[in-house]
Amino acid sequence: MTTRRPRDLGAERSALRTAADRLLEGAPLRSESGRLTVTELLRESGLRRDVVYSTHRDLVEEFQARARVQQHTPALAQSLADENTQLKQKVTDAMSALAKEREVTATLRRLVAELDLELHAAREGSGPARVTSLPARRRAAPGL
């Protein structure tokens, strides 16, 4: 007749907790798929199903709750995260467009300043000889 050795409930609970932690962290040792299921928890812990369900059901339920929280993001939180990503991209695009517009504006200001100086010099007649005054615009005859 064989005698059973006594069960170490503390060691079983510890094995279940560490197996759950490894699965939830994504670093399983024994699990083939790494999925967050009770079957994979049992495989990872090395304990039999009947032992776990008869004595440690609370740890199984705790694992299932932690897995649900980890796998499920509320729809509102997900939509806010998506909107945040889109808004960040829009801000990045707007900052890039603003920088380009500032470059164009600076160039245009320099051109306006140069043209203003040339116009002033041409009106006073003290400008360079290469500036030629254009004749005044002709107005179109009324009715044409």
C-alpha positions as CSV (number, residue, x, y, z in Angstrom):
1,M,0.0,0.0,0.0
2,T,1.4,3.4,-1.0
3,T,1.0,6.4,1.2
4,R,0.4,9.8,-0.1
5,R,2.6,12.6,1.0
6,P,0.8,15.5,2.6
7,R,0.0,18.4,0.4
8,D,1.7,21.7,1.0
9,L,-1.1,24.2,0.4
10,G,1.2,27.2,0.8
11,A,3.5,25.9,-1.9
12,E,0.5,25.3,-4.2
13,R,-0.8,28.8,-3.6
14,S,2.6,30.2,-4.2
15,A,3.0,28.2,-7.5
16,L,-0.4,29.5,-8.7
17,R,0.4,33.1,-7.8
18,T,3.8,33.1,-9.5
19,A,2.3,31.3,-12.6
20,A,-0.4,34.0,-12.8
21,D,2.2,36.7,-12.5
22,R,4.4,35.2,-15.3
23,L,1.4,34.8,-17.6
24,L,0.2,38.4,-16.9
25,E,3.7,39.8,-17.5
26,G,3.9,37.8,-20.8
27,A,6.9,35.7,-19.7
28,P,5.5,32.1,-19.2
29,L,7.9,29.2,-18.6
30,R,5.6,26.2,-19.4
31,S,2.7,27.6,-21.2
32,E,2.6,26.9,-25.0
33,S,0.5,29.9,-26.0
34,G,0.9,32.3,-23.2
35,R,-2.9,33.1,-23.4
36,L,-4.6,34.3,-20.3
37,T,-6.8,31.3,-19.6
38,V,-7.3,29.0,-16.7
39,T,-5.9,26.1,-18.7
40,E,-2.7,28.0,-19.4
41,L,-2.6,29.0,-15.7
42,L,-2.8,25.3,-14.7
43,R,-0.1,24.3,-17.2
44,E,2.1,27.1,-16.0
45,S,1.7,26.2,-12.4
46,G,2.2,22.5,-12.9
47,L,-0.8,21.7,-10.7
48,R,-3.8,19.4,-11.5
49,R,-7.2,21.0,-12.3
50,D,-9.0,19.0,-9.5
51,V,-6.4,20.2,-6.9
52,V,-6.7,23.8,-8.0
53,Y,-10.5,23.9,-8.2
54,S,-11.1,22.0,-4.9
55,T,-8.7,24.1,-2.8
56,H,-7.6,27.3,-4.6
57,R,-10.7,28.5,-6.5
58,D,-10.2,32.0,-5.1
59,L,-6.8,32.3,-6.8
60,V,-8.3,31.1,-10.1
61,E,-11.0,33.8,-9.8
62,E,-8.4,36.4,-8.9
63,F,-6.4,35.5,-12.0
64,Q,-9.4,35.7,-14.2
65,A,-10.3,39.1,-12.9
66,R,-6.7,40.4,-13.4
67,A,-6.7,38.9,-16.9
68,R,-10.0,40.7,-17.7
69,V,-8.7,44.0,-16.5
70,Q,-5.4,43.6,-18.5
71,Q,-7.2,42.5,-21.7
72,H,-10.1,44.9,-21.6
73,T,-9.8,48.6,-22.1
74,P,-13.0,50.5,-21.7
75,A,-14.5,51.9,-24.9
76,L,-14.4,55.4,-23.6
77,A,-10.8,55.2,-22.6
78,Q,-9.8,53.7,-26.0
79,S,-11.7,56.4,-27.9
80,L,-10.0,59.1,-25.8
81,A,-6.6,57.5,-26.4
82,D,-7.3,57.4,-30.2
83,E,-8.5,61.0,-30.2
84,N,-5.4,62.0,-28.2
85,T,-3.2,60.4,-30.8
86,Q,-5.0,62.2,-33.7
87,L,-4.8,65.5,-31.9
88,K,-1.0,65.0,-31.3
89,Q,-0.6,64.4,-35.0
90,K,-2.6,67.5,-35.9
91,V,-0.5,69.6,-33.5
92,T,2.7,68.2,-35.1
93,D,1.4,69.0,-38.6
94,A,0.3,72.5,-37.5
95,M,3.7,73.3,-36.0
96,S,5.4,72.1,-39.2
97,A,3.1,74.3,-41.3
98,L,3.6,77.2,-39.0
99,A,7.4,77.0,-39.3
100,K,7.2,77.0,-43.1
101,E,4.8,79.9,-43.1
102,R,7.2,81.8,-40.8
103,E,10.0,81.2,-43.3
104,V,7.9,82.5,-46.2
105,T,6.8,85.5,-44.1
106,A,10.3,86.5,-43.3
107,T,11.3,86.3,-46.9
108,L,8.3,88.4,-48.0
109,R,9.2,91.0,-45.3
110,R,12.7,91.3,-46.7
111,L,11.4,91.7,-50.3
112,V,8.9,94.3,-49.2
113,A,11.6,96.3,-47.4
114,E,13.9,96.1,-50.5
115,L,11.1,97.1,-52.8
116,D,10.1,100.0,-50.5
117,L,13.7,101.3,-50.5
118,E,13.9,101.0,-54.3
119,L,10.5,102.8,-54.7
120,H,11.6,105.6,-52.3
121,A,14.9,106.0,-54.2
122,A,13.2,106.0,-57.6
123,R,10.7,108.7,-56.4
124,E,13.5,110.9,-55.2
125,G,15.6,110.3,-58.3
126,S,18.6,109.3,-56.2
127,G,18.3,105.7,-56.9
128,P,20.7,103.7,-59.1
129,A,20.7,104.4,-62.8
130,R,19.3,101.0,-63.6
131,V,15.8,101.9,-62.1
132,T,13.6,103.0,-64.9
133,S,10.3,104.7,-64.2
134,L,7.4,103.3,-66.0
135,P,4.8,105.5,-67.7
136,A,1.5,106.0,-65.8
137,R,-1.2,103.5,-66.5
138,R,-3.6,104.3,-69.2
139,R,-7.2,104.1,-68.2
140,A,-9.7,102.3,-70.4
141,A,-12.2,104.5,-72.2
142,P,-15.6,104.4,-70.5
143,G,-18.1,102.0,-72.1
144,L,-15.4,99.7,-73.6
